[in-house]
Amino acid sequence: MRARGRFFRSLVAVLFAGVFWVDAAHAQDAGCTFEPVAGTSRQILRCREGLAIIVEGGARFTLEDRDRNGSPDAVRLRRKALLLDAPAGAVQGGFAVITPQAIAAVRGTKWAVDVGNGKTSVFVLRGRVAVQRPASTAVVVLAPGDGVDVEAGTGKLIVKHWPAKRVSALLARFGQ
């Protein structure tokens, strides 16, 4: 009976907010809570150890606790964007964002991952982020101001310093 109630509350949140959220019960089980951002469709997911994830309205994602320690260590992002802030030591062993085109793994950083139109874009604001395709061992490392666009295929990943206009457009989606 409880599970059905949680499912119904999650379904109602999806229908009325227009946003797909991780089931609130699962987020809480992973040591996370949702905090709405007033006047927007964004929410902030705050997790143990200081991990904060700003979720763009309409984003589709799932939290994962792969080491089963009660805290998320990865998120599978299928649509739209997340802005993640994982201060040094926030996630033991690091944190990964897994998309259909890329895996972005970090320790102690702030970065954004955007999925849409058959590609994943990763941008770093602070720290360093390692990016690779799921089926590849080739890795690029992004520093602050760097970004990479990852499309399906096997071509070389090209790291670029993103222009201010592109950075501003991305961050505006998070109210930054």
Secondary structure, DSSP 8 states (H G I E B T S, - for coil): -HHHHHHHHHHHHHHHHS-----HHHHHHTTEEEEE-TTSS-EEEEEGGG-EEEE-TT-EEEEE-TT-SSS--EEEEEEEEEEEEE-TTSSTT-EEEE-SS-EEEESSEEEEEEEETTEEEEEEEES-EEEE-TT---EEEE-TTEEEEEESSS-----EE--HHHHHHHHHTTT-
